[in-house]
């Protein structure tokens, strides 16, 4: 179990890569989690300090920072704005992710690739750029599909809603669907 001391502002590139650890507590002072910071650690629990008395300052989660860990659920702090490519990819146990009100839509397309049990990506209702519809991430006006969880409706079908005009590159990458129905739009 790792407790990062309060006052630390960055978890550097590959800081814990391949380390044997079960849990990590990340203080509100952390602003950046560098690429591959927890890559291949076996990490099972991550706790972000983010409350009214200690609001998180974390704004960026780097490339593959949590890839190949054993996390089952992830609730990111309200402050997170950018989630880089593959930040939460290749995670065999991940089932759900909760994104806060500041995450930007244009940085989600490749963040959750190939996590076969991921069935839900929920977005805080206060988010101005994106929303989730039954666990799938869209722009607030539903015109843009950004991320489809790899494990959702495995072996089934999915109907993209009428009015959607854009589907991001890799939005359905590694999805275990048999078919997708697209609207006329």
C-alpha positions as CSV (number, residue, x, y, z in Angstrom):
1,X,0.0,0.0,0.0
2,X,1.4,3.4,-1.1
3,X,0.5,6.8,0.4
4,X,1.9,9.7,-1.6
5,X,2.7,12.5,0.8
6,X,0.7,15.7,0.7
7,X,2.6,18.5,-1.1
8,X,3.9,16.3,-3.9
9,X,2.6,17.8,-7.2
10,X,3.6,15.3,-9.9
11,X,3.8,11.5,-10.2
12,X,6.6,11.2,-12.8
13,X,6.9,9.1,-15.9
14,X,7.2,5.4,-15.0
15,X,7.4,6.3,-11.3
16,X,5.9,3.0,-10.1
17,X,6.1,1.0,-13.3
18,X,6.3,-2.8,-12.6
19,X,6.2,-2.1,-8.8
20,X,4.3,-4.6,-6.6
21,X,1.5,-2.6,-5.0
22,X,-2.1,-3.1,-4.1
23,X,-3.3,0.4,-3.4
24,X,-2.3,4.0,-3.7
25,X,-3.6,7.2,-2.0
26,X,-3.1,10.3,-4.2
27,X,-3.2,13.6,-2.3
28,X,-5.1,16.7,-3.6
29,X,-1.7,18.4,-4.3
30,X,-1.0,16.1,-7.3
31,X,-1.5,18.0,-10.6
32,X,-0.1,15.5,-13.1
33,X,0.2,11.7,-13.4
34,X,2.9,11.1,-15.9
35,X,2.9,8.5,-18.6
36,X,3.1,4.8,-17.5
37,X,3.2,6.0,-13.9
38,X,1.4,2.8,-12.6
39,X,1.9,0.6,-15.7
40,X,2.0,-3.1,-14.9
41,X,1.8,-2.6,-11.1
42,X,-1.1,-4.9,-10.3
43,X,-2.7,-1.9,-8.6
44,X,-6.2,-2.9,-7.2
45,X,-7.3,0.4,-5.6
46,X,-6.6,4.1,-6.3
47,X,-8.0,6.7,-4.0
48,X,-7.9,10.4,-5.0
49,X,-8.2,13.0,-2.2
50,X,-10.9,15.3,-3.6
51,X,-13.3,16.8,-1.1
52,X,-14.5,20.3,-0.2
53,X,-11.7,20.9,2.3
54,X,-9.0,19.4,-0.1
55,X,-10.1,19.8,-3.7
56,X,-8.0,17.8,-6.1
57,X,-5.6,19.8,-8.4
58,X,-5.1,16.8,-10.8
59,X,-5.7,18.0,-14.4
60,X,-3.9,15.5,-16.6
61,X,-3.7,11.7,-16.6
62,X,-0.8,10.6,-18.9
63,X,-0.5,8.0,-21.6
64,X,-0.9,4.4,-20.3
65,X,-0.6,5.7,-16.7
66,X,-2.9,3.0,-15.3
67,X,-2.7,0.5,-18.2
68,X,-2.3,-3.2,-17.2
69,X,-3.4,-2.7,-13.6
70,X,-6.0,-4.6,-11.7
71,X,-8.4,-1.7,-10.9
72,X,-12.1,-2.7,-11.1
73,X,-13.5,0.8,-10.8
74,X,-12.1,4.3,-11.2
75,X,-13.6,7.6,-10.0
76,X,-11.5,10.4,-11.2
77,X,-11.3,13.7,-9.3
78,X,-13.5,16.6,-10.3
79,X,-10.5,18.6,-11.5
80,X,-9.3,16.2,-14.3
81,X,-9.5,17.8,-17.7
82,X,-7.3,15.6,-20.0
83,X,-7.0,11.9,-20.2
84,X,-4.4,10.8,-22.6
85,X,-4.4,7.8,-25.0
86,X,-4.5,4.4,-23.4
87,X,-4.5,5.9,-19.9
88,X,-6.9,3.1,-18.8
89,X,-6.4,0.5,-21.5
90,X,-5.6,-3.2,-21.4
91,X,-7.3,-3.5,-18.0
92,X,-8.7,-7.0,-17.5
93,X,-10.7,-6.2,-14.4
94,X,-12.0,-2.7,-15.0
95,X,-15.8,-2.6,-15.1
96,X,-16.7,1.1,-14.6
97,X,-15.3,4.6,-14.8
98,X,-16.7,7.8,-13.5
99,X,-15.5,11.1,-15.1
100,X,-15.9,14.5,-13.5
101,X,-17.4,17.8,-14.6
102,X,-14.2,19.1,-16.3
103,X,-13.1,16.2,-18.6
104,X,-12.9,17.4,-22.1
105,X,-14.7,15.4,-24.8
106,X,-11.9,15.6,-27.4
107,X,-9.5,13.6,-25.2
108,X,-11.5,10.5,-24.6
109,X,-11.4,8.5,-27.8
110,X,-8.5,6.3,-27.0
111,X,-8.4,6.5,-23.2
112,X,-10.2,3.2,-22.4
113,X,-9.2,0.7,-25.2
114,X,-9.3,-3.0,-24.8
115,X,-10.7,-3.3,-21.3
116,X,-13.0,-6.3,-21.9
117,X,-15.1,-6.0,-18.8
118,X,-15.6,-2.3,-19.0
119,X,-19.4,-1.8,-19.5
120,X,-19.9,1.8,-18.3
121,X,-18.2,5.2,-18.6
122,X,-20.3,7.6,-16.6
123,X,-19.9,11.4,-16.9
124,X,-20.8,13.9,-14.1
125,X,-24.0,15.7,-15.0
126,X,-22.3,19.1,-14.6
127,X,-19.9,18.4,-17.4
128,X,-20.3,21.1,-20.1
129,X,-18.8,19.2,-23.1
130,X,-19.9,15.5,-22.6
131,X,-22.4,13.2,-21.2
132,X,-23.0,9.5,-20.9
133,X,-26.0,7.7,-22.3
134,X,-26.3,4.2,-20.8
135,X,-22.5,4.2,-20.1
136,X,-21.5,5.4,-23.6
137,X,-19.8,8.9,-23.9
138,X,-21.3,11.5,-26.2
139,X,-21.0,15.2,-26.7
140,X,-23.6,17.1,-24.6
141,X,-25.9,17.4,-27.6
142,X,-25.4,13.7,-28.6
143,X,-24.1,14.7,-32.0
144,X,-20.7,13.1,-31.3
145,X,-20.0,9.6,-30.0
146,X,-16.6,9.6,-28.3
147,X,-16.1,6.4,-26.4
148,X,-17.9,3.0,-26.3
149,X,-16.9,0.7,-23.4
150,X,-15.2,-2.5,-24.8
151,X,-17.3,-4.9,-22.7
152,X,-20.7,-3.3,-23.1
153,X,-23.4,-5.6,-24.8
154,X,-20.8,-8.3,-25.5
155,X,-22.2,-10.5,-28.3
156,X,-25.1,-8.1,-28.8
157,X,-26.0,-5.0,-30.8
158,X,-25.9,-1.3,-30.3
159,X,-27.9,1.4,-32.0
160,X,-26.3,4.8,-32.3
161,X,-29.0,7.5,-31.6
162,X,-30.5,9.6,-34.4
163,X,-28.8,13.0,-34.5
164,X,-25.3,11.6,-34.0
165,X,-23.1,12.9,-36.9
166,X,-19.6,12.0,-35.7
167,X,-18.1,8.8,-34.3
168,X,-14.5,9.3,-33.1
169,X,-11.7,7.2,-34.5
170,X,-11.4,4.1,-32.2
171,X,-14.7,4.8,-30.5
172,X,-15.7,1.2,-31.0
173,X,-12.2,-0.3,-31.0
174,X,-12.2,-3.7,-29.2
175,X,-15.9,-3.6,-28.7
176,X,-17.3,-7.1,-28.4
177,X,-20.5,-6.3,-30.4
178,X,-22.0,-8.4,-33.1
179,X,-23.5,-5.4,-34.9
180,X,-23.9,-1.6,-34.7
181,X,-26.9,0.2,-36.3
182,X,-26.1,3.7,-37.5
183,X,-28.7,6.5,-37.9
184,X,-29.3,8.4,-41.2
185,X,-27.5,11.3,-39.7
